[in-house]
């Protein structure tokens, strides 16, 4: 890449290390940045460093936030007795976008994966168990419908059941608008098993 | 987006303004950045600002570079009497990657586009004409094979021909490995017009 001068090459190298950004996208981004007004580039760079330095885990639900307590945990109007367990902050955002869930969350930051060497101690399970000391009515396990997500759900269910707290799992089945023809067999069988009376 | 705390939302907003990055990719990038080691984020941010502040136009060929003269113009081994005109620095890089072109370049930073209101005065044409004062054997026009690229090529050719300097245009035709069946008609006719004797 000696056709690009040193600092351009360095910038492309740095950008291409980000996930989902190949060399071509990195070059496109780099030239876009070089053409942006200086204050805009500085603001973007500053926001990155600031977010990295200030964002931490919410001391209640472990989501990523820039305060001690995230906006959801700090909201007295939410139902703090219902905890939805999700794998990461983006999954939390997905449920928040529905605007219908009134409870609070617990973010695990991962899922149990023997394949990747991620055990129960590597995700925020201790913190979940600690929260059950307070009054909790129900724990809704909303980990992904993948092998790792299901393993984690089973593990959590076994862990919580002895305490007498209700543990539920979000339904797995045919997505709304989905055409049965194109749905995989495992999902079809799940949908059949999870059928509800009309 | 009040399910994300302030600084995370700000970071996602900033990132989603970059070209080719939608809200979902921006969220993915933001969380990646938040999980990166602090020194790495600082290095990336620093590289961005540094490149933006130091990169300028090469005073000879107008490519983007962090020195007064770009590595190609500074290289005495290149043929400075042959100038290839390209639309941007990435196009220059594309020809440099072939490793076969020995001449120098001229980067226009755009193409004439009446549709977008970009006239001859908005691209680096004055700088090209100024270079012709020195001894130049040939100007190879390698603007894109688009409407804007072709318009620009015609304009340059009309501008330079009176000076007696040779002006050529890179060939337009079927790409190597291309299947005629899938090539558009305009390209097929171009390839026919540009046929060479075997």
Interface residues (C-beta under 8 A of the other chain):
Chain A: X1 X2 X3 X4 X5 X6 X7 X8 X10 X11 X14 X15 X18 X19 X20 X25 X27 X28 X29 X30 X31 X32 X33 X34 X36 X38 X41 X42 X43 X44 X45 X46 X47 X48 X49 X50 X51 X52 X53 X54 X55 X64 X65 X66 X67 X70 X71 X72 X88 X89 X90 X92 X93 X96 X97
Chain B: X1 X2 X3 X4 X5 X6 X7 X8 X10 X11 X14 X15 X18 X19 X20 X25 X27 X28 X29 X30 X31 X32 X33 X34 X36 X38 X41 X42 X43 X44 X45 X46 X47 X48 X49 X50 X51 X52 X53 X54 X55 X64 X65 X66 X67 X70 X71 X72 X88 X89 X90 X92 X93 X96 X97
